[in-house]
Amino acid sequence: MTRAQLNLRVSEQLERAIDEKRIELRASLGSIPSRSEVLRLALAAYLGMSLDDTEVDRRSTTGPTKRKAR
């Protein structure tokens, strides 16, 4: 699956609300999600879609120890 990048401009009020939601989601996700992750979750809910199969995050979040082992 390829991924496309979208540029989204939001008001300061919406930006604050997204950041508040990021902190709120930390309890259920185990870490603070990025703004992009929050927006993907919100869009999926709005569109009635599941992201389980299509939105695998391909970023490497391994620490420097694992990167050196490659």
C-alpha positions in Angstrom: 0.0 0.0 0.0 1.3 3.4 -0.9 0.6 6.4 1.3 -0.1 9.9 0.3 0.8 13.0 2.2 -1.8 15.7 2.8 -1.2 19.2 3.9 -3.8 20.3 6.3 -4.2 23.8 7.8 -6.2 24.2 11.0 -7.1 27.0 13.3 -5.3 27.4 16.6 -8.4 26.2 18.4 -8.5 23.0 16.4 -4.8 22.5 16.9 -5.2 22.8 20.7 -8.1 20.3 20.6 -6.0 17.8 18.6 -3.1 18.2 21.1 -5.5 17.7 24.0 -6.8 14.5 22.3 -3.2 13.3 21.9 -2.7 13.5 25.7 -6.0 11.8 26.3 -5.2 8.9 24.0 -1.9 8.2 25.8 -3.8 6.2 28.4 -5.3 3.8 25.9 -2.5 3.7 23.3 0.5 3.6 25.7 2.2 6.5 24.2 1.3 10.0 22.9 0.2 9.6 19.2 1.4 12.1 16.6 -1.0 14.7 15.3 -1.1 12.7 12.0 -2.1 9.6 13.9 -4.9 11.5 15.7 -6.2 12.8 12.4 -6.1 9.4 10.7 -8.1 8.0 13.6 -10.6 10.8 13.4 -11.0 10.5 9.7 -11.5 6.8 9.9 -14.2 7.2 12.5 -15.9 9.9 10.5 -15.8 7.8 7.3 -16.7 4.6 9.0 -13.5 2.8 8.1 -11.2 0.5 9.9 -7.5 1.2 9.8 -6.4 -2.2 11.0 -5.3 -3.6 7.7 -4.6 -0.5 5.6 -2.8 1.9 8.0 0.2 0.0 9.3 2.7 2.6 10.5 5.9 1.9 8.6 8.1 4.3 10.6 10.9 2.7 12.6 10.7 3.6 16.2 13.5 1.4 17.3 16.2 3.0 19.5 19.9 3.5 18.4 20.9 0.1 19.7 18.7 -1.8 17.3 19.6 0.5 14.4 23.3 -0.3 14.9 22.6 -4.0 14.8 21.2 -3.7 11.2 
